Amino acid sequence: MWGSATFDPDREIPDLSGKTILITGGSSGLGLESVRQLARHGANVILAARNKSKSLAVIEQLKTEHSHAHISFLQLDLASFASVAAAAKTVLTENDRMDVLMNNGGIMAVPEGLTVEGYEIHFGTNHMGHALLTKLLMPLLLKTSDLPGADVRIVNLTSIAQEQLAPTAGFLPSEAKTTMPNRGTWERYGHSKLANVLFTKALSQRYPQLTCVAVHPGGVKTDLADTVSAIRTG
């Protein structure tokens, strides 16, 4: 089920000294491994996540692996606009550049629910939270893109689910602020991943000075799959 990696981070990731990279969902799974590898190559990495104690333990462990790693914690709950706004304010206050924004955090196949603002939980967490964070950090991203030698990127983690699971007819806008009770769990997830792709396309068109990409990481065995018990009932 799980593919074999062909990417060699030691050989293929360049020296990132002086670069600042923010990774949402950085305390586990793909986010954690991204934090690990990018910090190893000299980047100043901001690990954004909900669980502070877990994240600080992760950072402590990573610093035992790489004593020169520069990793800081940022409190972030993507299901709350207030949390997103507070996180963005902290970033803008404490950093004078942002080279990479990696929108990795998210949920998959969880039971019906709503975000704080009332959006369907997958759509609100996976798309709306990241869209707001990106908007609020855009001034810093654009400022960084004007620096000599800059290569500013927005990397949105999506999934092949956007093609295979999202309903072909889409959703009505009026459904966004409901639990979408008539939709299956995987439809709701696929819809949020399709939103990631369309958002990335819009960013790329609007900000040609930035590299904006949507990435399907392939089959990777992470703890995100712990939520997949809903596949039997969704």
N, C-alpha and C positions, 0 to 999 in steps of 0.2 A: 504493500500500500504506500509506503514511504519511499520517495525517490532518494538517490544518492547525490551528495553534493559534489560539484565540480569546481566550485569557487574556492580559491586559496586566499584567505584574507591576509596572510603574512606577505604574500607576493603581490597581490593585486590592490590592496589599499595603500595609498601613498601616505607620506608624512602629513599629518593634519594639525601640526603645531600652530597655534594661533587661531584656529577655527573654533567656532561655537556651534554646537549641534544640540537641538532639543528633540527628545524622543518621548512621545506619549506611550503609556503602557510599558514603561521601561523596566518594570520590576519582575517581569516573567516572560517566558516564551521568546518570540522573535525580537521583541523589544529589548529584553535582557541581553541576548546574545549580541545585538547591535550595539548596546551600550558597552559591553565588554570589548568588542573588537575595535570600535572607534576610539575608545579611551586608550587602548593599547597603542594606538597610532598617534597619540599626542593631542587629540581634540579635547576641548573643554566641553564636557557632556552634561546636559541638564536632563536628569531622569525625572519625568513627570508621571505621577501615579496617584491613586487614591489613598492607598494604605501606607502611612508614614513609617510605622515600625518595621513593616516588611521591607520597604524600600531602603531604609537606613541599614538594615541588616545585609541587604544585597550589596549596597555600596561598600560597607565594611569588608565584605568578602572579596569584592572585586579589587579593593585596594590592597588586600593581602596578596592577591595574585599579581598585581602590577602596582608597585609602591609609588610610582610617579603618576598614577592616573588622577585626572582632574574630573571628579564627578560630584554634582550637587543635586539635592532633592528639591522638587517643586511639587507642592500639593495641587492636585488637579482631579476633579470629578467631572468627566465629560457630560454627565447627565444633568448638570446644573450650570446654567448660564452665569450665575453669580460666581461660582467656583472658577469657571473659565476666565471671566473678566478679572478676578483677583489674581489668578496665575499670570495672565498676560501683563497686568500692571507690575507684578514683581519682576518679570523678565525684562520689561522695558526700563525699569528703574535700575536694575543691577547689571545690565549688559549693554555694551556699545556696538555690538554686531550680532548677527544671526546668519550663519552660513548655510545651515540645513535645518529645515523643520520636517521631522519625520512623524507623520500622523499615523501611528501604528496601533494605539490603544483601541479597544472595542470589545463587544460581546457577540456571542453567537448562539443561536437556538435556545434562548432563555424563555421562560414563560411570559405570558402577556403582562404588559406593564406600561407605565408612562414615566417620562422624565419629570423633573421638578416643574418644568414649564408646560407639561402636558402633551409632549410629543410621544408617539409610539416608541417604545424603549430602544429598539434596534436603530431606527431612523434617527432618533434624537441623540443617542450616544455615538453611534458610528459616523454619522454625517453632520448633524447640526452642531454638536459640540466642537468638532474639528473645524467646521466652516467658520464658526465664530472665532475660535482661536487663531486661525489663519488670517482672518480679517483684522483682528486686533494687533497681530504681530507684523502685518504687511508693511507699515512704515519702516520698521527696523530691517526687514528683509530687503526692501528697496534701497534704503540707505547703504546697506552693506554691498549691494550690487554695484554701487557707484565707486567702490574702492578699487584701486589698481589690482589686477589679477584675481578679482572676485569670481566665484563660481557658485552662485546661490541657488539652492534647490529646495523644492517642496516635494516630498515623497509621500504619497498617500497609499497606504496598504489596503488593497482591495482583495477580490477573490474571484475565481471563475464562477462563483455563485451568481455574480451579476449577470452572467449570460445563461446559466443553466437553471437557476432557481427563481429569478425575478419574473413576475407575471408579464407575459408579452403585451398585455393591454395596459400595463402600468397601474398606478393607483390614482384615485381622485384626490385633489388637494385637500378636500374636506376630510379625508381619512387620516391625514398626517397627525391630527390631534385626537386620535382615538386609539384604542388598543388593537384595532383592526381584527376584531373577534372572528370575522368571517374568512380571514386569511390564515394559511398555515404558518407554523413557526418558521419554516425554511423560506417561504415566500417573503415574509417580513425581513428576514436576514438578507436574502438576495436583493431585495429592494434597496436596503441601506448600502449595499456594496455597489449597486448600479449608480446610486447617488454619488458615491465616491468617485467613480469614473467620470461621470458627467461634470462634476465639480472641477475635476482636474483638467478636463478639456477646456472649460470656461476660463480657468486660471491661466492656462497656456496661451489662450488667445488674447486675454486682457493684459498679461504681463510677459511679453516676449523676452524681456531682459532676464527673466528667471527661467530655470529649468524645472518644469512641473511634470511629474510622472506619476502614473498609477501603476502599482506593482501587484501582480498575482504571484505570491511567493512559492506556489507549488504545494505539493503534499509534504508538510513539515509536522513532525510529531511534537506538539507543544501542549501545555496544560489548558489551552483554550478548548481542547476537545473534551475536557471534563464536563462541559455543559451539554454535550451532545446526547445526553439521555432523552432530551426532548424530541429526538428524531422519531421515537416510537409513537409519540402522541401528537406531533405537530402536523 
